Amino acid sequence: MLNLTETWWNSTHDWSTGIEGYVLFRKDKKKGKGGGVALYINDEINCSEIRSDGMDKTESVWAKITLGKKATRASPEIVLGVCYRPPGSDWDMDRDLFNVFNEVNTKGKCVIMGDFNFPDIDWRTSTCKNNKGQIFLDVIADGFLHQVVEVPTRGDAILDLVLVSSEDLVEEMVVGDNLGSSDHELIQFKLDGRINKCRSGIRVFDFSRANFKELRKLVREVDWTEELVDLNAEEAWNYFKSQLRRLSEACIPRKGEKTMGRSCRPNWMSKQLREGIRQKQKAYREWKKGRISKESYLGEVRTCRDKVRKAKSCIELDLAKGIKTNSKRFYSHINKKKTKKEEVGPLYTEDGMEVKDNLGMAQHLNKYFATVFNKTSEEPCDDGGMINGNVDMEVDITATEVEAVLEQLDGTKSEGPDNLHPRILKELAREIASPLARIFKQSINSGVVPYDWRIANVVPIFKKGNKSDPGNYRPVSLTSVVCKVLEKILREKVVKNIEVNGNWDELQHGFSKGRLCQTNLISFFEKMTDYLDKGNAVDIIYLDFSKAFDTIPHGELLVKLEKMGMNMKVVRWIRNWLKGRLQRVVLKGELSGWKQVTSGVPQGSVLGPILFNLFITDLGTKSGNVLIKFAYDTKLGGIANTEKDRDTIQEDLNHLVNWSNRNRMKYNSEKCKVMHLGINNKNFGYTLRAHQLEATEEEKDLGVLVDSRMTMSRQCDTAVKKANAIL
């Protein structure tokens, strides 16, 4: 753990505070410069932040870690706090801080560290000549806390303190050395107790030592035609998977899990650089003992700092040069500079119970994710014959098609629940294209979708808001990479079919070739600004579906695919691909149980986005008002000069609501907004069902801040601020 006070950080430091292998909890000073505290905890330690209304009033940050295998009465959690009390703090500030001391003291063992700026306290006798210091001593005594720093930390004063609920919590305390340009002494100590580590335990392939030449040879030796000839799609897939996994294990060693210690050193920390740091530390001790001058010590500091900067620059130059061949390595380095990685939880159940262990949180999240699904609807499509005149012909998939898609795979992505890594599939593209093409054709034309292609490992991604609320996490599905290869081939065939039949949605800009956020914004606001330039009042309604991807009813989707004239073998395969799906949440190597997926299209799949687009193709207006879509983000805009104009917009809004009712989709009323534009706008109150839409002066539209005056100044200022922060 590493604790800092007086960080002097603000929002511009968000891209420079991350330390690889550590979780950062921090609080910056709310107003003005200076102050600020930070607490870094190794990411293998089971930890979570503690927050309360009282803590928010103070310049302090709090977290808890677990000792032993789990928290028990005999081996409880330890609360860690880092505080900064500025010199000359008034009584209100001191009272708020002391109240927090009392609050955390009820939670069990605690270690409170920080710069408290009480230079007048004599810690040998626990006395103080001024009133503020004496009150602080009384608070410590009343809370049965022990102050364990015994030597000065700045000049002749003990300003930096370590307060513990039990003296045996810390050991081997050393005061000395420095950190950066601080004039305070560095305090180092060991926390007594067995730390509960939260390693994932996952062993991954070490591709740097892989023998791909031997692996290709072994795969070519398998007589795939002979082995697969009498097998159905499920059996053929299982045979292919087992053979490829067996041969991969023989040719590719695995890495052991990450451990604390040497392996956690940054990649720029060479042996020579470590020696330079030791020289700097030695010079510091010599200077403090009066054996060398301060100038000599500062010379060592500058030399060491220059070496560190040069080492980091060399690493970053290498990353920049290799961005085209390995972009993941580059962006991984960039992401490590962020304030902190977003940890999951702790979560709270509906009855207020805290869930903090990884398995428990995985189970709780999966239970929540399953609650948003629509119940299974009756599927009207029939297994036999043609429906509505649709073709029902064999689908041909060639080895050439499969090989081309395999070669395009990103070898740095994660594997799916079938444990076939995309790097292996990419390396073996030529060798496995033919057996996979055979399995794909058999699956499509028979309608049999292997079990592995209908299950997903779900990764919870924090969006925003309260981290203890499972509703603030987005489920992203990691599905079979091999199935994604088939999905990509099918997607091209589906798109071609839709284009031929003239069913393409001209209002849709999401997940559409040649269309993107920019085309959506330009198309819509060109029309809106044209209305405004002609002196019209304009109303724009922003619509938001609730859990859109997760709630599409499968039956209604399949009916629409049939009506679009899609090949019935493809429709049948999609039905079986959606039917009987299962998902589980994966959190730091812990797996929840399986939950049935009764609606929606998998987020993270290839077919999912285009199926969503096809599902909402018939979402439109009755009048000449402008409607435009980007996936599920929908905007409705029109002239609002007269009562008739506004009634027309309301009628279109009602029409959209009726569509959502028929298709069992729900609008999130709280997130749907109206923006009134134009100097003569009457600010009419539109309703969504019985809910009156909230009027907004500013809205983030596909990442761009749009305001009611149609100016881009806020968007430009925000973009510049973010860019400067990164620089």
C-alpha positions in Angstrom: 0.0 0.0 0.0 1.1 3.6 -0.6 -0.5 6.6 1.1 0.0 10.2 0.0 -1.1 13.5 1.4 -1.0 17.0 -0.2 -1.2 15.5 -3.7 -2.2 18.8 -5.2 -4.2 16.8 -7.8 -7.3 17.8 -9.7 -9.2 16.5 -12.7 -6.3 17.3 -15.0 -4.3 14.6 -13.3 -6.6 11.8 -14.2 -4.2 10.5 -16.8 -1.1 10.6 -14.7 -2.0 9.0 -11.3 -2.4 5.3 -12.2 0.2 2.8 -11.0 0.1 -0.6 -12.7 -1.0 -3.4 -10.3 -2.6 -1.0 -7.8 -6.2 0.3 -7.2 -6.3 4.0 -6.4 -8.7 5.6 -4.0 -8.3 9.4 -3.9 -10.0 12.6 -2.9 -8.9 16.0 -4.3 -9.4 19.4 -2.6 -12.8 20.7 -3.6 -11.8 24.3 -3.9 -8.4 26.0 -4.6 -5.0 24.5 -4.9 -3.1 22.2 -2.6 -4.3 19.4 -0.3 -5.7 16.1 -1.5 -5.1 12.5 -0.4 -4.5 9.2 -2.2 -4.5 5.6 -1.1 -3.0 2.9 -3.4 -3.7 -0.7 -2.6 -2.2 -3.7 -4.5 -4.9 -5.0 -6.8 -4.4 -8.6 -5.5 -5.7 -7.5 -2.1 -9.4 -7.8 -1.5 -10.3 -4.1 -0.9 -13.2 -1.7 -1.3 -13.8 2.0 -0.7 -15.8 3.2 2.3 -17.9 6.3 1.8 -20.4 8.2 4.0 -21.9 11.7 4.3 -19.5 12.5 7.1 -16.4 11.3 5.2 -17.4 13.5 2.2 -17.1 16.6 4.4 -13.4 15.8 5.1 -10.2 15.7 3.2 -9.8 12.0 3.7 -10.2 8.7 1.9 -11.2 5.4 3.4 -11.0 1.7 2.4 -11.2 -1.7 4.0 -9.2 -4.8 3.4 -9.8 -8.4 4.5 -7.3 -10.4 6.5 -7.2 -14.2 6.3 -9.3 -16.2 3.9 -12.5 -14.4 4.9 -13.6 -11.9 7.4 -14.6 -13.4 10.7 -14.9 -12.1 14.3 -11.5 -13.6 15.0 -10.0 -12.2 11.8 -11.9 -9.0 10.9 -11.5 -6.4 8.2 -9.1 -3.6 8.7 -10.2 -0.1 7.9 -7.5 2.1 6.3 -7.8 5.9 6.2 -5.6 8.6 4.8 -6.2 12.2 6.1 -4.9 15.7 5.5 -5.7 18.3 8.1 -4.4 21.7 6.8 -2.6 24.1 9.1 -5.0 26.5 10.8 -8.1 24.3 10.3 -11.1 25.8 12.0 -13.2 24.0 14.6 -15.9 22.9 12.1 -13.3 21.1 10.0 -11.7 19.4 13.0 -15.1 18.3 14.3 -16.0 16.7 11.0 -12.7 14.8 10.9 -13.1 13.7 14.6 -16.6 12.5 13.9 -15.3 10.3 11.1 -12.7 8.8 13.6 -15.6 7.8 15.8 -17.5 6.4 12.8 -14.7 4.1 11.6 -13.7 3.1 15.1 -17.0 1.2 15.4 -16.1 -0.9 12.3 -13.3 -2.9 14.1 -9.6 -2.7 13.5 -8.3 0.5 11.9 -5.1 2.2 10.7 -5.4 6.0 10.2 -2.5 7.7 8.5 -1.9 11.3 7.4 -0.5 14.7 7.9 -2.4 16.2 10.8 -0.3 19.4 11.4 -0.3 19.4 15.2 3.3 20.6 15.8 2.7 21.6 19.4 1.8 18.1 20.7 4.4 16.3 22.8 3.8 12.7 21.9 6.1 11.4 24.6 3.8 12.8 27.3 0.6 13.1 25.2 0.2 16.7 26.2 -0.4 20.0 24.3 -0.3 23.6 25.3 -3.1 24.7 22.9 -6.8 23.8 22.9 -7.0 22.3 19.4 -4.2 19.9 20.0 -5.6 18.8 23.4 -9.0 18.1 21.9 -7.3 15.9 19.3 -5.5 14.0 22.0 -8.8 13.6 23.9 -10.5 12.2 20.7 -7.6 9.7 20.3 -7.9 8.6 23.9 -11.6 8.3 23.9 -11.4 6.1 20.8 -8.6 3.9 22.3 -6.3 4.8 19.4 -2.5 4.6 19.6 -0.2 7.0 17.8 2.9 5.0 16.9 5.2 7.5 15.1 7.9 8.4 17.6 10.4 10.5 15.6 10.1 13.9 13.8 8.7 13.7 10.3 9.3 17.4 9.3 12.0 19.4 11.0 11.7 18.8 14.7 7.9 18.2 14.7 5.9 15.0 14.4 3.3 16.1 11.9 2.7 12.8 10.1 0.9 10.3 12.3 -0.1 6.6 12.2 -3.1 5.9 14.5 -4.0 2.3 15.2 -6.7 0.6 17.1 -4.2 -2.0 18.3 -0.4 -1.5 18.6 0.3 -5.0 17.3 -1.3 -4.1 13.9 1.9 -2.5 12.7 5.5 -3.5 13.0 9.0 -2.7 11.7 8.3 1.1 11.4 11.0 3.2 9.8 11.0 6.9 9.5 13.4 8.3 7.0 14.1 8.7 3.3 12.0 10.9 1.1 9.5 10.7 -1.7 10.0 13.1 -4.6 10.5 16.7 -3.6 8.6 16.4 -0.3 10.2 17.9 2.8 8.4 15.4 5.0 10.1 12.1 6.0 8.8 8.9 4.5 7.1 6.5 7.0 7.4 2.8 6.2 5.9 0.0 8.2 4.5 -3.5 7.8 0.9 -4.3 8.4 0.7 -7.4 10.6 -1.7 -10.1 9.4 -2.3 -12.5 6.5 -3.7 -10.5 3.6 -6.7 -12.0 1.7 -5.5 -11.9 -1.9 -8.0 -11.9 -4.7 -6.0 -13.5 -7.5 -8.0 -14.9 -10.4 -6.1 -18.2 -10.5 -6.4 -18.2 -14.2 -3.5 -19.6 -16.2 -3.2 -18.2 -19.7 -1.3 -19.3 -22.8 2.2 -17.9 -23.1 2.3 -17.3 -26.8 5.8 -16.0 -26.7 6.9 -19.6 -26.2 4.4 -21.2 -28.5 5.5 -23.8 -31.1 3.0 -22.9 -33.8 5.0 -24.7 -36.5 4.6 -28.0 -34.6 0.9 -27.2 -33.9 0.2 -26.6 -37.6 1.9 -29.9 -38.4 -0.2 -31.8 -35.8 -3.5 -30.2 -37.0 -2.7 -31.1 -40.7 -2.2 -34.7 -39.6 -5.8 -35.0 -38.5 -8.1 -36.5 -41.2 -11.0 -34.1 -40.6 -13.1 -35.5 -43.5 -13.0 -39.0 -42.2 -13.5 -38.0 -38.6 -16.5 -35.7 -39.2 -18.3 -37.6 -41.9 -20.9 -39.4 -39.8 -21.3 -36.7 -37.1 -24.1 -34.2 -36.7 -23.3 -30.5 -36.1 -23.1 -30.8 -32.3 -20.9 -33.9 -32.4 -18.7 -32.5 -35.1 -18.1 -29.3 -33.2 -17.3 -31.2 -30.0 -14.8 -33.4 -31.8 -13.1 -30.4 -33.5 -13.0 -28.4 -30.2 -11.5 -31.3 -28.2 -8.8 -32.0 -30.8 -7.8 -28.4 -31.1 -7.6 -27.9 -27.3 -5.6 -31.1 -26.9 -3.1 -30.1 -29.5 -2.8 -26.5 -28.3 -2.0 -27.7 -24.8 0.8 -29.8 -26.2 2.4 -27.0 -28.1 1.7 -23.8 -26.1 2.9 -23.5 -22.4 0.8 -21.6 -19.9 1.8 -18.7 -17.7 1.5 -18.9 -13.9 -0.7 -16.4 -12.2 0.7 -12.9 -11.3 2.3 -12.7 -7.9 3.4 -9.8 -5.7 7.1 -8.9 -5.8 9.5 -8.8 -8.7 7.0 -9.6 -11.4 5.1 -6.4 -10.4 8.0 -4.1 -11.1 7.3 -1.8 -14.1 8.9 -2.9 -17.3 11.2 0.2 -17.3 12.7 -0.7 -13.9 16.1 -2.2 -15.0 18.8 -3.5 -12.7 20.9 -0.4 -13.4 18.0 1.9 -12.5 17.3 0.1 -9.3 21.0 0.6 -8.4 20.6 4.3 -9.2 17.6 4.5 -6.8 19.6 2.8 -4.1 22.4 5.4 -4.6 19.8 8.2 -4.2 18.5 6.7 -1.0 22.0 6.3 0.4 22.8 9.9 -0.5 19.7 11.0 1.4 20.7 9.2 4.5 24.2 10.6 4.3 22.9 14.1 3.9 20.6 13.7 6.9 23.6 12.6 9.0 25.6 15.7 7.8 28.2 13.7 5.9 27.5 15.3 2.5 26.0 18.6 1.4 22.4 19.1 0.3 23.7 20.1 -3.1 25.4 16.7 -3.5 22.2 14.9 -2.5 20.1 17.0 -4.9 22.6 16.1 -7.6 21.9 12.4 -7.0 18.2 13.2 -7.1 18.5 14.9 -10.5 20.6 12.1 -11.9 18.1 9.4 -10.8 15.1 11.4 -12.0 16.7 11.8 -15.5 17.4 8.1 -15.7 13.8 7.2 -14.8 12.5 9.7 -17.4 14.8 8.3 -20.1 13.8 4.7 -19.3 10.1 5.5 -19.5 10.6 7.5 -22.7 12.3 4.5 -24.4 9.5 2.2 -23.4 6.8 4.7 -24.7 8.7 5.2 -27.9 8.8 1.5 -28.5 5.0 1.3 -27.8 4.3 4.1 -30.3 6.4 2.5 -33.0 4.5 -0.8 -32.6 1.0 0.6 -32.5 0.1 -0.7 -35.9 1.1 -4.2 -35.2 0.0 -4.4 -31.5 -2.4 -1.6 -30.7 -3.7 -3.5 -27.6 -0.2 -3.1 -25.9 -0.2 0.6 -26.6 -3.7 1.3 -25.3 -3.1 -1.0 -22.3 -0.2 1.3 -21.4 -2.4 4.4 -21.8 -5.2 2.9 -19.7 -2.8 2.2 -16.9 -2.3 6.0 -16.6 -6.0 6.5 -15.8 -7.0 7.4 -12.2 -8.0 3.8 -11.4 -9.5 0.8 -12.9 -13.2 0.5 -12.1 -13.6 -2.2 -9.6 -16.9 -4.0 -9.1 -18.8 -3.5 -5.9 -19.2 -4.1 -3.1 -22.9 -4.6 -3.9 -26.0 -4.5 -1.8 -29.0 -6.7 -2.1 -32.6 -5.5 -2.0 -32.8 -6.2 1.8 -29.6 -4.1 2.4 -27.1 -7.0 2.8 -23.6 -6.2 1.7 -22.0 -8.6 -0.9 -18.3 -8.2 -1.4 -16.7 -11.5 -2.2 -16.2 -12.1 -6.0 -18.3 -15.2 -6.2 -21.2 -13.6 -4.3 -21.1 -10.4 -6.5 -21.0 -12.6 -9.6 -24.1 -14.4 -8.5 -25.9 -11.2 -7.5 -25.1 -9.5 -10.8 -26.2 -12.4 -12.9 -29.5 -12.6 -10.9 -30.1 -8.9 -11.6 -29.2 -9.2 -15.3 -31.7 -12.0 -15.7 -34.5 -9.8 -14.2 -34.5 -7.5 -17.2 -35.4 -10.1 -19.8 -38.8 -10.4 -21.3 -40.6 -13.6 -20.8 -40.4 -16.1 -23.7 -43.0 -15.3 -26.3 -44.8 -17.8 -28.5 -42.6 -18.3 -31.6 -44.9 -18.4 -34.7 -42.4 -19.7 -37.2 -42.7 -23.3 -38.3 -39.9 -25.8 -38.9 -41.4 -27.1 -42.1 -42.0 -25.6 -45.5 -41.8 -22.0 -46.7 -43.5 -19.2 -44.9 -44.9 -16.2 -46.8 -43.1 -17.4 -49.9 -39.7 -17.2 -48.4 -36.9 -19.3 -50.0 -35.8 -22.3 -48.0 -32.6 -23.3 -49.8 -29.2 -24.7 -48.8 -26.6 -22.1 -47.6 -23.2 -22.6 -49.0 -20.1 -21.6 -46.9 -16.7 -22.2 -48.4 -13.3 -22.8 -46.8 -12.0 -19.7 -48.5 -14.7 -17.6 -46.8 -13.8 -19.1 -43.4 -10.1 -18.7 -43.9 -10.5 -15.0 -44.8 -12.5 -14.3 -41.6 -10.1 -16.3 -39.4 -7.1 -14.3 -40.7 -8.9 -11.1 -39.7 -9.3 -12.1 -36.1 -7.6 -10.0 -33.4 -5.3 -12.3 -31.6 -5.1 -10.1 -28.6 -8.9 -10.5 -27.7 -10.2 -12.8 -25.1 -11.4 -16.3 -25.6 -15.0 -17.4 -25.2 -16.5 -20.1 -22.9 -15.3 -22.8 -25.3 -11.6 -21.8 -24.4 -10.5 -21.6 -28.0 -8.3 -18.5 -28.1 -8.5 -16.2 -31.2 -4.7 -16.1 -31.5 -4.7 -19.9 -32.0 -7.5 -19.7 -34.5 -5.8 -17.0 -36.4 -2.4 -18.9 -36.6 -4.2 -22.0 -37.8 -6.5 -20.2 -40.3 -5.4 -22.3 -43.3 -5.4 -25.6 -41.4 -8.8 -25.4 -39.8 -10.8 -23.5 -42.5 -12.0 -26.7 -44.2 -13.3 -28.6 -41.2 -14.9 -25.4 -39.8 -16.6 -24.7 -43.2 -18.1 -28.3 -43.0 -19.3 -27.8 -39.5 -20.8 -24.3 -40.3 -22.7 -25.6 -43.3 -24.0 -28.6 -41.4 -25.2 -26.3 -38.6 -26.9 -23.8 -40.8 -28.7 -26.3 -43.1 -29.8 -28.6 -40.2 -30.7 -25.8 -37.8 -28.6 -27.4 -35.1 -26.7 -24.8 -33.0 -24.0 -26.4 -30.7 -24.4 -25.8 -27.0 -21.1 -23.9 -26.8 -22.4 -21.3 -29.3 -25.5 -20.6 -27.1 -23.7 -19.8 -23.8 -21.9 -16.6 -22.8 -19.5 -15.5 -20.1 -20.7 -12.1 -19.1 -18.3 -9.4 -17.9 -20.0 -6.6 -15.9 -18.9 -3.1 -17.0 -19.5 -0.2 -14.7 -21.3 2.7 -16.4 -21.8 5.5 -13.8 -23.6 6.2 -10.6 -23.5 4.2 -7.4 -21.1 1.2 -7.7 -23.1 -0.7 -5.1 -26.2 -0.8 -7.4 -26.1 -3.8 -9.9 -28.3 -1.7 -12.2 -25.3 0.5 -12.9 -23.4 -2.3 -14.6 -23.7 -3.2 -18.3 -23.4 -7.0 -19.2 -21.0 -7.6 -22.1 -21.1 -11.2 -23.4 -17.9 -13.1 -24.2 -19.1 -15.7 -26.7 -17.5 -18.4 -28.7 -15.0 -16.9 -31.2 -15.6 -19.7 -33.7 -19.3 -18.9 -33.6 -18.5 -15.2 -34.2 -16.7 -16.3 -37.4 -19.9 -18.0 -38.6 -21.9 -14.9 -37.5 -19.7 -12.6 -39.5 -20.2 -14.8 -42.6 -23.9 -14.9 -42.0 -24.1 -11.2 -41.4 -22.8 -10.5 -44.9 -25.4 -12.8 -46.4 -28.2 -11.2 -44.3 -27.1 -7.7 -45.3 -27.0 -8.7 -49.0 -30.5 -10.3 -48.7 -32.0 -7.2 -47.0 -30.5 -4.9 -49.7 -31.9 -7.1 -52.5 -35.3 -7.1 -51.0 -35.3 -3.4 -50.3 -35.8 -3.6 -46.6 -32.9 -1.5 -45.5 -33.7 1.2 -42.9 -32.7 4.6 -44.3 -33.2 6.2 -40.8 -30.7 3.9 -39.1 -27.1 5.1 -38.7 -25.8 2.6 -36.1 -24.0 -0.6 -37.1 -24.5 0.3 -40.8 -21.9 0.3 -43.5 -20.8 3.8 -44.4 -22.8 5.4 -41.6 -21.7 6.5 -38.1 -22.3 9.0 -35.4 -21.2 11.9 -37.6 -23.6 11.1 -40.4 -26.4 10.8 -37.8 -25.7 14.2 -36.3 -25.1 16.0 -39.6 -28.3 14.6 -41.2 -30.5 15.5 -38.3 -29.1 18.9 -37.3 -28.8 20.1 -40.9 -32.6 19.9 -41.0 -33.1 21.4 -37.5 -30.8 24.4 -38.2 -32.5 25.0 -41.5 -35.8 25.2 -39.7 -34.2 27.7 -37.2 -32.6 29.8 -39.9 -36.1 30.3 -41.3 -37.3 31.7 -38.0 -39.2 28.6 -36.8 -39.5 27.3 -33.3 -38.2 23.7 -33.1 -38.7 21.0 -30.6 -36.4 18.0 -30.3 -37.3 14.9 -28.3 -34.6 12.5 -27.2 -35.9 9.0 -26.7 -34.2 6.2 -24.8 -35.2 2.5 -24.6 -34.7 0.7 -21.3 -32.3 -2.2 -21.6 -32.9 -2.3 -25.3 -30.5 -5.1 -26.4 -31.6 -7.3 -23.5 -35.4 -7.0 -24.0 -36.1 -7.7 -27.7 -38.7 -10.5 -27.8 -37.4 -13.4 -29.9 -40.8 -14.3 -31.3 -41.5 -10.8 -32.7 -38.0 -10.6 -34.1 -38.3 -13.8 -36.0 -41.7 -12.8 -37.5 -40.0 -9.6 -38.8 -37.1 -11.5 -40.3 -39.6 -13.8 -42.2 -41.6 -10.8 -43.5 -38.4 -9.3 -44.9 -38.0 -12.4 -47.1 -35.0 -13.9 -45.4 -33.9 -17.5 -46.3 -35.9 -19.7 -43.9 -32.8 -21.8 -43.1 -31.1 -18.7 -41.8 -34.2 -17.7 -39.8 -34.4 -21.2 -38.4 -30.7 -21.1 -37.4 -31.1 -17.6 -35.8 -34.2 -18.9 -33.8 -32.2 -21.9 -32.5 -29.2 -19.6 -31.8 -31.4 -17.4 -29.6 -33.4 -20.2 -28.1 -32.1 -21.9 -24.9 -29.3 -19.4 -24.4 -27.5 -19.4 -21.0 -25.2 -16.8 -19.4 -23.0 -16.6 -16.3 -21.0 -13.7 -14.8 -17.3 -14.0 -14.6 -15.6 -11.8 -11.9 -11.8 -12.2 -11.2 -11.9 -15.9 -12.1 -15.1 -16.6 -10.1 -18.0 -18.0 -12.0 -21.7 -17.6 -11.1 -24.3 -20.2 -11.9 -26.0 -20.3 -15.2 -29.1 -18.2 -15.9 -31.5 -18.6 -18.9 -31.6 -15.8 -21.4 -35.2 -15.5 -22.6 -35.0 -12.3 -24.6 -32.6 -9.9 -26.3 -29.6 -10.3 -28.5 -26.2 -10.9 -27.0 -24.2 -7.7 -26.5 -20.7 -8.6 -27.8 -21.9 -10.9 -30.6 -21.6 -10.1 -34.3 -25.2 -10.8 -35.3 -26.7 -9.0 -32.3 -26.4 -5.4 -33.6 -27.8 -6.1 -37.1 -30.7 -8.1 -35.6 -31.5 -5.2 -33.4 -31.5 -2.8 -36.4 -33.8 -5.1 -38.3 -36.1 -5.3 -35.3 -36.6 -1.6 -35.1 -36.7 -1.0 -38.9 -40.5 -0.4 -38.8 -40.1 2.2 -36.0 -41.2 5.4 -37.7 -43.4 8.5 -37.7 -46.9 9.2 -39.2 -46.1 12.8 -40.3 -43.3 14.8 -41.9 -41.4 15.3 -38.6 -37.8 14.1 -38.6 -36.9 10.8 -37.0 -33.4 9.4 -37.0 -31.8 6.5 -35.2 -28.4 5.3 -34.0 -29.1 1.8 -32.8 -31.5 2.4 -29.9 -30.8 6.1 -29.5 -33.7 7.9 -31.3 -34.4 11.6 -31.9 -37.7 13.1 -33.1 -37.7 16.7 -34.2 -40.0 19.1 -35.9 -41.4 22.6 -36.3 -43.3 23.8 -33.3 -44.8 27.2 -34.3 -48.4 26.5 -33.9 -50.6 24.3 -31.7 -51.2 22.0 -34.7 -47.4 21.6 -35.2 -47.0 20.7 -31.6 -50.0 18.3 -31.7 -48.4 16.6 -34.7 -45.2 16.0 -32.7 -47.2 14.6 -29.8 -49.1 12.3 -32.2 -45.8 11.0 -33.5 -44.6 10.5 -30.0 -47.8 8.5 -29.3 -47.2 6.5 -32.4 -43.7 5.6 -31.2 -45.2 4.6 -27.8 -47.7 2.4 -29.5 -44.9 0.7 -31.4 -43.1 0.0 -28.2 -46.2 -1.5 -26.7 -46.8 -3.8 -29.6 -43.2 -4.9 -29.6 -42.8 -5.3 -25.9 -40.1 -2.7 -25.6 -40.1 0.0 -22.9 -39.0 3.6 -23.0 -37.1 4.9 -20.0 -39.3 7.9 -19.2 -36.7 9.4 -16.9 -34.1 9.6 -19.6 -36.4 10.8 -22.4 -36.0 14.6 -22.7 -37.3 17.5 -24.8 -35.2 20.4 -26.0 -37.0 23.6 -27.1 -35.2 25.8 -29.7 -36.0 29.1 -31.2 -36.8 32.5 -29.7 -40.6 32.2 -30.1 -40.8 28.7 -28.7 -43.8 28.1 -26.5 -42.0 25.4 -24.4 -44.9 22.9 -24.9 -45.1 20.0 -22.4 -45.0 16.7 -24.3 -46.0 13.5 -22.6 -44.7 9.9 -22.9 -47.6 7.8 -21.8 -48.7 9.7 -18.6 -45.2 11.1 -17.9 -44.4 14.7 -18.9 -41.0 14.9 -20.5 -38.4 16.9 -18.7 -37.2 20.0 -20.6 -33.4 20.3 -21.0 -31.1 23.1 -22.0 -28.3 20.8 -22.9 -28.0 17.1 -23.9 -25.2 14.8 -24.8 -26.1 13.5 -28.2 -23.9 10.6 -29.3 -21.1 12.0 -27.3 -21.5 15.6 -28.5 -22.9 18.3 -26.2 -25.8 20.0 -27.9 -27.5 23.0 -26.3 -30.7 24.9 -27.0 -28.9 27.8 -28.6 -27.2 25.4 -31.1 -23.7 26.5 -30.1 -20.7 24.2 -29.9 -18.7 26.2 -27.3 -19.3 23.8 -24.4 -18.5 20.8 -26.6 -15.2 22.5 -27.7 -14.3 23.5 -24.2 -14.9 20.0 -22.9 -12.9 18.4 -25.7 -10.0 20.8 -25.2 -10.0 20.1 -21.4 -9.9 16.4 -21.9 -7.1 16.6 -24.4 -5.1 18.9 -22.2 -5.6 16.5 -19.3 -4.3 13.6 -21.3 -1.3 15.6 -22.4 
